[in-house]
Structure formats: structure tokens, C-alpha cells
């Protein structure tokens, strides 16, 4: 049985190349859309943008001998350029999310006494390392919810720290600086595309005015309506 058109369209909403269309219009390259399908152009845009992003950070890392490139930058970059209008892709969520991951990862290491121990690779994973990794991820997930700063790639950041891959406090600061540079690129690209990408947090739309409850509604129905509004 074919699914309803509305449901099918909503599932494809994330596959709309809004950023690419905006950039092409701003750069006056709309003739490309007449000659080539949108999806290959979009794929090329993501390829170039991802290559430039990591290339620049890798260059900085090489010159400064610091970990400006780390695995969770990849999913963050894709989130910022693939679904830029998602709340989790806003600068606030991105910066707060990775900061939470860093703090929870390092805090978990210190709690179990592994902050000066080499990284867990292969057979070096013991019960304390497992506790640090599990605790760091659990704390990161919980705090992101409490602080309303959900950013899924931060889950990888906290594991990078709690597994001992990056543990020096100065390097942890470098990780956050790298995230900030990536956010700056996200702002520049998405604003160039004409998107209403936030400079900090996504603006909340005003809630619609509540409708009066019909006089004929039963007490049970009224209670149900109140619960739905909460």
C-alpha cells in the first residue's frame, strides 16, 4: 500500500538542498541548475565544503602541533551544512554540546583516576576505563537535555576524552576552539545561502493562542486538552 503523499514529503524534507540553491543564486550560477540535476550539485557542494573544512583545520593542526582535527568534527560539519536549520545545528547547541562532552569526559577520567593514563587501545580497556566511558556518555546525554543543548556529535567528543585519546587540558581547549571555527564557517556559508541561520540560537516561534474549550466538552475531554498543552 502506497504511503500518503504528505508523509512521504515530510520524510524527504531533510533531503531538500536549500543551502546549495541559496549559494548558487547568490553567486549567480543559476544556469547550473538548468544543466545538471540538483542532487549531484549538492553532493559536489558537500564534498568541496567538507574537504575545505577539514583541510583548513588539519593545516592549523600541523602548524600548531595541536589536535585541531578530531573525529566528532565530521558529524558536526555534516549537521551544520546538511540540516542547518535544525535546532541541534545552531551555534549554541554546537558549542555547548561539545563543551559539555569535553567536561564530562575529563571529569569522568579524573573520577576514576585515569587522567594521566595512556589511551585505551585494543586490550588496554579495563573496568575503570569502561566506567569512565559509560559515565561520560551518560552525563553528556543527561546534561544536554537539562541545558537544552542537544548536539549528537558531542557524544563522540566525550568518548574521545574518556577513552584517553585527548586528555591534556590545553588540548581540550583546542578542541572547543576548533568547534568554534567550524561554527564560524557554518554561519558564513549558511548566511551566504540566504538562510535564516541563527548567530546563536534558533528563535522560537510564538505559540498560537489557546482556543476556548467548547461548552459541550466533558470534564474528561477538558482534562485531556490541558495535558496536551503542557
Secondary structure by P-SEA (a helix, b strand, c coil): ccccaaaaaaaaccccaaaaaaaaaaaccccccccccaaaaaaaaaaaaaaaaaaaaaaaaaaacccccccaaaaaaaaaccccccccccaaaaaaaaaaaaaaaaaaaaaaccccccccccccccaaaaaaaaaaaaaaaaaaaaacccccaaaaaaaaaaacccccaaaaaaaaaaaaaaaaaaaaaaaaacccccccccccccccccccccccccaaaaaaaaaaac
